[in-house]
């Protein structure tokens, strides 16, 4: 399926705090995410970045506003429809353990996605898994290891290759390099750069790290207090930031 793009129109998301009072996490946010385009969303903690990611991924529904994929309002999609669409849109979150079964082996966690969302044969699935392990420098010796025994960095990379395994057109990346050392962070970004070049997969990268945003994205959005306060091409945003610091 060739997606025409993802359109977010005047989206607001409210939650109830512990006292039952409403607070606004996103406030009338609008943006377009084009096919093959890499977007970065930067901002401080609590600015609404992760809420935006969860709404686009279909994990939550907006309080107000519309999110459309191929002209279809995703708020109307039920579980079955979302299951069909998962082969086109994937998400990787900072807490990678939440997307995998910790009791399953590395191999079974990756293969489960391929079984559910592709029509690859058993031998094709095995070939794809070994290709992906090589891509992110995870040793094949770990294939039989239960996910709960992996380090946080290994779980993050496993979650990434699980998402990439089915060749999505859109991939949401929520703080995927947060907490990783420089070597691991660079390895993850290198994989994303290579995969984008080969497949044209579009990324929405949620991050607080501006250098990572500049490295991997075509366009950068900055959020504060649930609103988009700046938006522009990568080179334009970076030039303004450097001028401000000089």
C-alpha positions, 0 to 999 in steps of 0.5 A: 500500500502506498500511503498518501501521507498522515494528516493531523488536524487540530488534535487535542488530548486531555487526561485526568490527573490523580485528583480527577482534574483535566489537564491538556497534554496536546493542544490543537496540534496540526501537521503533515507527515509525507511519505518517505519524509523523516520528521523529528519532534524535539522538546523538553519532557512533558511537552507532548512529544510522546503523547503525539507518538501514541496517538499516531500509533493508534494506542490512544484516541484524541480528545478532539481533532482528527488523524487521517491516514490515506484520508481515513480517520483512524479514530474509527478503526477497530482492533481488526483494522489496526491489525491489518494496518500494522504492517504499514505503520510500526512504532518503537518506544523507549521502554522496548520491553512493552512491545515484546514477550519477555518469556519468548526468545529473541528469535520467537519475538521477531518471527511472531511479527513476521508470522502475523504481518507477512506471508513469508515462508519459514525459510524466508523468515529465518533469512530475514531474521539473520539479515536484521541481526547482522544489520544491528550487530546482534550476535546470532548466539542470542537467538535462543535467549529469552528477552528478559535476559537482554540488556536495555540496549539489546532490547531496544535494538531488538524492538527496532529490528522487529519493527523493521522486519515487516518493511513498514512505510512509516516508523514512529521512534520514541526516544529510541537512543535515550539512555544508550551510550554513544556507541550504541546510539550511533549504531541505532542511527546508522541502521536507521539511515541505511534502512531509509536509504534502502527502503524509503521508510519514513521516520517520525523521531521523538527526541530531546537530542537536537544533534540526533534530530539534525542528523536523521531528519528532513524537517524538525518540529519543536514542541512546548507545553503541548503545542508546536512552537517552531517548524522548519527544514533541518538546515534552517532550524540548525542555522537559527540555533547556531546563530542564537548561540553565537 
